[in-house]
Amino acid sequence: MPWWFFRQRRVTNASVTPADSVQPTPRPTASEAPQTGSLASRRYLDEQPYLLPKDLGEVNRLDFQHYVLRSALRGNYLAPIIQPRRILDVGCGTGQWAIELAQQFPQAEVIGLDLEPARAKATTPPANYRFVQGDALKGLPFEDETFDFVHQRLLVLAIPLAAWPNVVRELVRVTVPGGWVELVEAGTHVSHFNPAGPATQQFLYLMGQLGALRGLDNEGGVLRSLDSFLHQAGLIQVNRQDIDIPLGDWGGRVGSLLSLDLREAGKAISSLIAARFQMEQQEVLALIEQAGQEWNTLQTRYHVVAAYGQKPYQG
């Protein structure tokens, strides 16, 4: 049998090679594809709860955000995987994490799934990496028990709070017995910035109110519940790590990169905040810069949570 296949699209030719065994889902028609809009020269996906833009500026931000997280976790993952044959990265963004896993495990098939491809660099990904277009909120387009390792991170601004349990159950569904699921999320609530100055508090309040209009978590519930979601989905050996990362130039290279990351993310939604709360965009941008100064003055730390668990063997 081929290594793996998409839901409702079983491959019956036993001679199919691993490279041929993964058939991408049909391209969506114009009416099915994610609709886009723009505001203040940034490109956003319409009819999606996702707050952040989908454009070249976001591609660049996501790549250096990746390096911050890799440094904070001291690697690309925490789950005790050994030699996975099939790896899935849900909400892969630029694909950087999945591409590095494909390089680390050349024997594995690695899939990055997102609403649309976002990679803009001229690099050629490894032959064992593949992008698949899909929406985690509508279910993953894969058969049950397909992947040895399923990874998802930084979707707190993309997945409505009420949808999290179902999304995690879907991650577990496509995981093989004995396989691992790992979630990594970063804070968007004032309690995740320690300490948080007045500008930081004000900006997070505005962002939280904007997210709440789309059903997103604005109270820190996702980070508090990350390991609980895995338990509720039936996983065992669930582990949770709470990590506080220095935020600002005072924290060295990682702190500087994280500060740049969060300031750029704030700028990316500044036009949305200004439009919603009838503010001047420059007022929002000034608030973001003031928050960045506070992080240095107060030596703020930023809270990240990683949780992983294993799908039990049947019987």
Secondary structure, DSSP 8 states (H G I E B T S, - for coil): --S--BTTB----TT--GGGS--------TTTS--EEEETTEEEETTS---S--SHHHHHHHHHHHHHHHHHHTSS--S---S-SEEEEET-TTSHHHHHHHHH-TTSEEEEEESS----SS----TTEEEEE--GGG--SS-SS-EEEEEEES-TTTS-GGGHHHHHHHHHHTEEEEEEEEEEEE--SGGGEES--HHHHHHHHHHHHHHHTTT---SSHHHHHHHHHHHHTT-EEEEEEEEEEE-SGGGHHHHHHHHHHHHHHHHHTHHHHHHHHT--HHHHHHHHHHHHHHHHHHT-EEEEEEEEEE-----
